[in-house]
């Protein structure tokens, strides 16, 4: 009897879009996918291509006026805060990426496993405007779709990107069925909003402080909240050599962070969806290495 697969990897080459000279490295996605294949952690059969989120799904989070601006490529005040260029290719990639996170969440919930999305994590997008390299809040869209379609009821967002998930926090502020947690550098972008639980770390916080604070809060809060789904925003930007960051985590510290969240989910048999979010290391290969490790840890944890 074959063992039911407990993980899936969501990826498409269409995430590699031209955004011009920009700090956000879209080429990291294909590099992460290739590393996983080269290491023998996945085969091509483990990779599922996303389908674009539908207009109906996007409207569960975003306003019709904002989506109309995006679809018509208007550089309005709602759009310009993205700090990105706008083109058909870019907009389509963000809508496709929202579909990728939906697919990861769907698999996790239906198979009580892990959906690894090599993409996603655009947590700065608000219902009515873009922010910080984020046009569509794929995290929020996927959660709203999952709840609407009955895949899950209670969701815990563990946001470990360097930057607070301000858009996600605002979207779910009045929703007791979604718990938003963010651990981030306090004195950095963005203007902070109120998550259900925020840890704002001081500049130059290291592995020891980061992991102490994460372990102090996350496992007890997960035990208390009892989610049907954990959505892990696994940013690589707390890394010590990140261009946009002021924390000082090592690769080992980031690996231990990932292990804490992933192993909790696997041991408690709570469905897990992972999105990769930020990562802007001076050396692109550091970002790729960190996020390949995140994916690898999840694949190994849910492979038996």
C-alpha positions in Angstrom: 0.0 0.0 0.0 1.4 3.4 -1.0 1.8 6.1 1.7 -0.3 9.2 1.1 1.8 12.1 0.3 1.7 14.8 2.9 3.3 17.7 1.1 3.0 19.5 -2.2 5.2 22.2 -3.7 3.5 25.1 -5.6 5.6 26.8 -8.2 5.5 28.3 -11.7 8.2 29.9 -13.9 5.7 32.8 -14.4 6.8 34.2 -11.0 10.1 35.2 -12.7 9.0 38.6 -14.0 11.0 41.7 -15.0 10.6 44.4 -12.4 13.7 46.3 -13.6 16.6 47.2 -11.3 15.1 46.4 -8.0 16.1 45.0 -4.6 13.4 42.3 -4.8 15.0 39.2 -6.5 12.2 37.4 -8.4 14.8 35.0 -9.8 15.1 33.4 -6.3 12.0 31.4 -7.0 13.4 29.3 -9.9 16.7 28.9 -8.0 14.9 27.5 -4.9 12.9 25.1 -7.0 16.0 23.9 -8.9 17.9 23.4 -5.6 15.1 21.2 -4.2 15.2 19.1 -7.4 19.0 18.9 -7.4 19.1 17.8 -3.7 16.6 15.0 -4.5 14.0 16.4 -2.0 11.4 16.6 -4.7 10.7 15.4 -8.2 8.8 17.2 -11.0 5.8 15.2 -10.0 5.7 16.9 -6.6 5.4 20.4 -8.2 1.9 21.8 -8.8 1.4 24.9 -11.0 -1.0 27.5 -9.5 -4.0 28.9 -11.3 -4.8 32.6 -11.0 -7.1 33.7 -8.1 -10.5 34.6 -9.5 -12.1 38.1 -9.3 -14.6 36.6 -6.8 -11.7 35.3 -4.6 -9.8 38.6 -4.7 -12.9 40.6 -3.8 -13.1 38.6 -0.5 -10.2 40.9 0.6 -9.6 43.7 -1.9 -11.9 46.6 -3.0 -13.3 46.6 -6.5 -11.9 50.1 -7.0 -8.3 49.0 -6.2 -8.6 45.8 -8.3 -9.9 47.9 -11.2 -6.8 50.1 -11.0 -4.6 47.0 -11.1 -6.4 45.4 -14.0 -6.2 48.6 -16.0 -2.6 49.2 -15.1 -3.3 52.7 -13.6 -0.6 54.2 -11.5 -3.0 55.8 -9.0 -2.3 56.7 -5.4 -3.7 53.3 -4.5 -1.2 51.5 -6.7 1.9 53.7 -6.4 2.6 52.7 -2.8 3.7 49.3 -4.0 7.2 50.8 -4.8 7.1 48.6 -7.9 6.5 49.2 -11.6 3.2 48.1 -13.0 2.7 46.0 -16.1 0.4 43.2 -17.3 3.0 40.6 -16.5 3.6 41.9 -13.0 -0.1 42.2 -12.1 -0.8 38.7 -13.6 2.0 37.3 -11.5 0.6 38.6 -8.3 -2.9 37.3 -9.1 -1.3 33.9 -10.0 0.7 34.0 -6.7 -2.5 34.5 -4.8 -3.8 31.4 -6.5 -0.6 29.6 -5.5 -1.2 30.4 -1.8 -4.8 29.3 -2.2 -3.6 26.0 -3.6 -1.1 25.5 -0.8 -3.8 26.1 1.8 -6.2 23.8 0.1 -3.8 20.9 0.0 -2.7 21.5 3.6 -6.3 21.5 4.9 -7.6 18.6 2.7 -4.7 16.3 3.3 -3.8 17.4 6.8 -0.3 18.0 5.5 1.9 20.9 4.2 1.5 23.1 1.2 4.9 24.7 0.4 4.5 27.7 -1.8 7.7 28.8 -3.5 6.3 32.3 -3.6 3.7 34.4 -1.8 3.8 36.2 1.5 2.8 39.7 0.3 1.6 40.8 3.7 1.8 44.6 3.2 -1.1 44.8 0.8 -4.2 46.4 2.3 -7.8 45.9 1.0 -7.7 49.2 -0.9 -4.1 49.9 -1.7 -0.7 48.4 -2.4 2.3 48.7 -0.1 5.9 47.6 0.2 6.4 45.4 -3.0 2.9 43.9 -2.4 0.0 44.3 -4.8 -2.2 41.4 -3.6 -2.4 40.1 -0.1 -2.2 36.4 -1.0 -2.2 35.4 2.7 -5.5 37.0 3.4 -7.1 35.9 0.1 -6.2 32.3 0.8 -7.5 32.4 4.3 -10.8 34.0 3.2 -11.2 31.4 0.4 -10.4 28.6 2.8 -13.0 29.7 5.3 -15.7 30.4 2.7 -15.2 27.0 1.1 -15.2 25.2 4.5 -11.6 23.9 4.4 -10.9 25.3 7.9 -12.4 27.5 10.5 -9.5 28.8 12.7 -6.3 30.0 11.2 -3.1 31.1 13.0 -0.7 33.3 11.0 2.9 33.1 12.1 4.6 36.0 10.4 8.4 35.8 10.8 9.3 38.2 8.0 11.7 41.1 9.1 8.8 43.6 8.5 5.5 43.5 10.3 2.6 42.1 8.4 0.7 45.3 8.6 -1.8 44.6 5.8 -2.7 41.2 7.1 -3.0 42.6 10.7 -5.6 45.2 9.6 -7.6 42.8 7.4 -8.1 40.4 10.3 -8.4 42.8 13.2 -12.1 42.2 13.8 -12.0 38.4 13.0 -11.6 36.3 16.1 -11.3 33.2 14.0 -7.9 34.4 12.6 -5.0 35.0 15.0 -2.2 37.2 13.6 1.2 37.0 15.1 4.2 39.0 13.9 7.8 39.1 15.1 9.8 41.8 13.4 12.3 44.6 13.7 10.5 47.4 15.5 12.4 50.3 14.1 12.0 49.5 10.4 9.3 49.7 7.7 6.3 49.7 7.9 4.2 52.0 10.1 3.0 49.4 12.6 -0.6 48.2 12.8 -2.0 46.0 15.6 -1.7 42.2 15.2 -3.3 39.9 17.8 0.3 39.6 19.1 3.3 41.6 18.1 6.9 41.2 19.1 8.9 44.2 18.0 12.6 43.4 18.3 15.4 45.9 18.9 17.9 46.6 16.2 20.7 44.0 16.0 18.7 41.3 17.8 20.6 38.0 17.4 19.6 34.3 17.3 19.4 34.0 21.1 17.0 36.9 21.6 14.9 36.0 18.5 14.5 32.4 19.4 13.8 33.1 23.0 11.0 35.5 22.2 9.5 33.2 19.5 9.5 30.2 21.8 8.1 32.2 24.7 5.0 33.2 22.7 4.2 31.0 19.7 3.9 27.4 21.0 1.7 28.6 24.0 -0.5 30.8 21.8 -0.9 27.9 19.3 -1.9 25.6 22.2 -4.4 28.1 23.4 -5.9 29.0 20.0 -6.1 25.5 18.6 -6.0 26.4 14.9 -7.2 24.2 12.0 -4.4 25.7 9.9 -1.1 27.4 10.5 0.0 29.8 7.8 3.8 30.4 8.1 5.3 33.5 6.6 8.9 32.5 6.4 10.8 35.6 5.4 14.6 35.3 5.0 15.2 39.0 5.8 16.0 38.7 9.5 19.3 37.4 8.2 22.4 39.4 9.3 23.5 40.3 5.8 20.1 41.5 4.5 20.1 44.8 2.6 16.8 46.0 4.1 17.2 44.6 7.6 18.8 45.4 10.9 18.5 42.1 12.7 21.5 39.8 13.1 20.2 36.2 12.7 22.5 33.6 11.3 21.5 30.9 8.9 21.5 28.4 11.8 19.2 30.7 13.8 16.8 30.9 10.9 16.9 27.1 10.5 16.0 26.7 14.2 13.2 29.2 13.8 11.8 27.2 10.9 12.2 23.9 12.8 10.2 25.4 15.7 7.2 26.2 13.6 7.3 23.3 11.1 8.0 20.6 13.8 5.2 21.9 16.0 2.8 21.7 13.1 3.9 18.2 12.1 3.9 16.8 15.6 0.5 18.2 16.4 -0.8 17.2 12.9 -2.0 20.7 12.2 -2.2 21.6 8.5 0.6 24.0 7.5 0.9 26.3 4.5 4.2 28.1 4.0 4.9 31.3 2.0 8.4 32.7 1.5 7.9 36.5 1.7 10.9 38.7 1.9 14.7 38.1 1.5 17.1 40.7 0.2 20.6 39.5 1.1 23.5 41.2 -0.4 24.4 37.9 -1.9 21.4 36.4 -3.6 22.7 32.9 -2.9 22.3 33.5 0.8 18.6 34.2 0.4 18.1 31.2 -1.9 20.0 29.0 0.6 17.9 30.2 3.6 14.6 29.7 1.8 15.6 26.4 0.2 16.3 25.2 3.8 12.8 26.3 4.9 11.2 24.3 2.1 13.5 21.3 2.7 12.7 21.2 6.4 9.0 21.2 5.7 9.3 18.5 3.0 11.2 16.2 5.3 8.9 16.8 8.3 5.8 15.9 6.2 7.4 13.0 4.2 6.8 10.4 6.9 
